[in-house]
């Protein structure tokens, strides 16, 4: 069914009261018009009156602030003159100059006592506003105070200059209730020579404020103005209104002297404005002092009379609105009621009652609207019947599709093979649980080269990397065996049907063949062992006879040699290694069988010395040095084992090390004891073993030597012999170049005890 399209026409303003019934809109229109007419008028009257009143209040605050600032400046100027008069006292200058000359401690105490007595008797009583007097050095350090009430750290922070200076408001001590400020003037020698210090007068601000700002007007309007004194550091001194009233405390009263009611806090002054609550403020500076006066007035009572004008106008408007209600009966009865009935029928139709119809009683626009509504309801009833039948058919088809999809999803999810579907852009669309390793490899291949194929690729149009070849949606079907995620997987890739843009997708199916590959390798290993057994049987038959002849002739030579002959040592080496060859052939025959070694008590030290002596011609011809480093003690290193098999381990390791070195190389054999085990390390400084071969060198038939130079059985045989003796053989990591093999053998039990 096509969606409805609104008829074209002029763009109209959207009704903000579209959810309100028409009868209420008409009533609201009359009320709003009345209230707006009188409300706006009342607001204009109130605003004009309030603005004029505020201007008058601001003018008064400006005058009050200017008058207060002038009075305080006059009072502070008088106090400054008083301080300068004190500073011109010759006795004070002489005593202060004597203190600056750093007299002896006893003389300094006498001078300070005389000067303090002079200040207390002759100076402080002259001015009731002075709290204390102090003498500072030329550097601003405190020399003495008259009343001993000024801390040294407070005095040292005072501003000093060549003239009169005023400090900020502060408490001299925590126990001092009233804040103070200081007036500082320099002390100079006669004739205004070099400065000899400064005279500081600590002033009680309460006395100054009362004496300068006492208001003789006792009217309530005069007492409604609040006054604050600010210094240059935004310290605010709040002055109680009762102090400045005509009947306030006297200058020499205890309230004023102790500053009871004065509040000092840190708050920046307000600008000349109206703050919330109708608080009017005005700030005015006190010239040449750094102080400012802020006066404020709570004008809520003064503005209340003007604010009531707007309320009176609104009341008149409400009365007129009530009188207008009688005029709304006709439009509500013949206009609003039919619309409300039509709205109710439309609501029933929306809720599903397709039988909803309206009664048409007129031929006007409302009657035409009712007829149109009835026709629309009939059309909706007919189309709804057809849609219900279509919906039934669609639900049946959807149910069948869902069941088919569930069956397909169950089959794919239960598959042991991984299935991945890629779209035309190579992005993953679907992957089952078995495809988790393939999904990881697919994501990693976008950032790195990806895994390599297990077998060489022979395709002509192959890509540089196996992942590019498998995942490319434009290539023909491919199959490859890759190693990743710790396993081996056979992956088949084929194209999917093209999408709407003609681009094909890609289907990947992976099969985990790790167990099969491992089984194949085990079978190949068993076949090699079978061949090794057959070869060993032939070798034993072919080599035992020549070895017997060599052993016999060596015995004949030994019998015919004199006891002190130098050749006797060579004959012993021939006989001993002939026996070793025989034992080696026999061990080769028993490699595939877990034959138990012929054990006995053996000294590893002797075996190592014998092997090194046996291999001396070999390493000398290769121009490689071979040495053995023993532990600090010289005790025998006994183990329980087969001498020939242990000799085979060390011979194999040392021969491999010598063969891996170029002329000038070095092989070191180290032996040590740790706990219940003997450790023998064979190290060389050659090229080392590639990281990819470190786990493969102990596999049977694996060799890095050229074809014909090694069988790949040396290290696997050596590890097998070490494990049969209760030990092990491993390749260890060291900081030195080359590689190091460590043989671990259990210490003989009777020796360990």
Secondary structure, DSSP 4 states (H G I P E B T S, - for coil): -PPP-PPP----PPPTTTTS-HHHHHHHHHHHHHHHHHHHHHHHHHHHHHHHHHHHHHHHHHHHHHHHHHHHHHHHHHHHHHHHHHHT-HHHHHHHHHHHT---HHHHHHHHHHHHHHIIIIIGGG-TTEEEEEEE-TTS-EEEESSS-S-HHHHHTS---SS-EE---B-SSTT--S-EEEEEEEEE-TTT-SEEEEEEEEEEHHHHHHHHH-----SHHHHTEEEEEE-TT-EEEEEPHHHHSTT---TTSHHHHHTTT-EEEE-PPPPSSEETTTEEEEEEEETTTTEEEEEEEE-HHHHHHHHHHHHHHHHHHHHHHHHHGGGGHHHIIIIIHHHHHHHHHHHHHHTT-TT-------SSHHHHHHHHHHHHHHHHHHHHHHHHHHHHHHHHHHHHHHHHHHHHHHHHHH-SSEEEEE-TTS-EEEE-GGGHHHHHHHHHHTTS--PPBSS----TT--SSHHHHHH-TTSPPEEEEEEETTEEEEEEEEEPPP-TTS---EEEEEEE-HHHHHHHHHHHHHHHHHHHHHHHHHHHHHHHHHHHHHHHHHHHHHHHS-TT-TTHHHHHHHHHHHHHHHHHHHHHHTTTTTPPP--EEEEHHHHHHHHHHHTHHHHHHTT-EEEEE--S-----EEEE-HHHHHHHHHHHHHHHHHTPPTT-EEEEEEEEETTEEEEEEEE-S----GGGTTTTTSTT---SPTTT--S-HHHHHHHHHHHTT-EEEEE--SSSSEEEEEEEEBPHHHH-
